Structure formats: C-alpha cells, structure tokens
Amino acid sequence: MLILTRRREQDIVIGSGDDQVVVRVLEIRADDKVRLGIIARRDIPVHRREIAEQLAAEQRCFVTPSGRR
C-alpha cells in the first residue's frame, strides 16, 4: 500500500496518458470525513468500495457453472 499525505486542493495522479486518473482532495471536515473529486475517462468505472463489491457479487450470481452467462 502506498501512503501519501495531501492537503486540500492537492492531487494524486494514477496511471498516465489516456488512462490517467486524478484524485483531488476537495475538503477535509472536522468529523473525519474527506471529500474527494475524481477525474477519469467516462469508460473507467469509479465506485465506492461497497458499491464495487456489490456489483462484483451480482456479476458472480449471473455466471453459470460453465463460466458462461
């Protein structure tokens, strides 16, 4: 795991070129919440972890024993 320290309005860049994803710290709240902005191509899915896990579980439900849908 890479651990970085960023301040408000600072970015983290993941990837390069057309596959680049930019994560910006928009706000740091007193209640231990951080608001992030994410810039990525429209075809790159961006989800909160719990949503990504739910989508993955739903995908597994649709796969038959032969591996086909």
BELDAWO-V681012 format. One line per field, one symbol per residue. ss: DSSP state (H for helix, E for strand, - for the rest). A space follows every 10 residues. Layout:
BEGIN
ss->???
END
This chain:
BEGIN
ss->---------- EEEE--HHH- EEEEEEEE-- ---EEEEEE- --------HH HHHHHHHHHH H--------
END
